[in-house]
Amino acid sequence: SQQGEEDPQALSIQEGENATMNCSYKTSINNLQWYRQNSGRGLVHLILIRSNEREKHSGRLRVTLDTSKKSSSLLITASRAADTASYFCATDKTGTYKYIFGTGTRLKVLA
Amino acid sequence: EAGVAQSPRYKIIEKRQSVAFWCNPISGHATLYWYQQILGQGPKLLIQFQNNGVVDDSQLPKDRFSAERLKGVDSTLKIQPAKLEDSAVYLCASSTPWDTEAFFGQGTRLTVV
């Protein structure tokens, strides 16, 4: 079963704009990770945020975590055509250390 | 540092045939995962190993799927017999220690006809 669910399912923006995607999950977690997947390729790790953290930055990426609402958001600032990909959140339920992926957001950045 | 290696990259088989996938994790990574990703969906965890022991295989269809990790390094995932609905990308990932990112291989795209 899916632990996480991303929203929106698909997003299309112009180059230079910001992209925001959200992830909701069902149970308490140790940490939450965001991955990117280009078409036909493996997943690339973007950022990990622990359950005791509220915000984390990495380059043009900003991730927030609200454990009270069981939700996280990924913001990509100043998007580029190369950011076109599917983005997934993955959570490991407290006590399990196994990563369960959400349904993904398909981002398309138009040049 | 070498990444997670998987082979083959692509495989086409007829239903009821058997198939095997191979994964070589990053050196020193004790945890190994196999995921199944059906087109348009997120990866679904099939089995998780810690060294050569199974941590979780609750989502593995054990009547047709099997996996092993001999000597706690390489792993193979086998499907026998394959069904049409097994068409998917099979992803291997590894990590160490607990509570860190998982590194993924490029995956094996299986088509069952």
Interface residues (C-beta under 8 A of the other chain):
Chain A: Q2 G4 N30 N31 Q33 Y35 G40 R41 G42 L43 V44 H45 L48 R50 F88 A90 D92 T96 Y97 K98 Y99 I100 F101 G102 T103 G104
Chain B: V4 T31 Y33 Y35 Q41 G42 P43 K44 L45 Q48 V55 D56 L91 A93 W98 D99 T100 E101 A102 F103 F104 G105 Q106 G107 R109
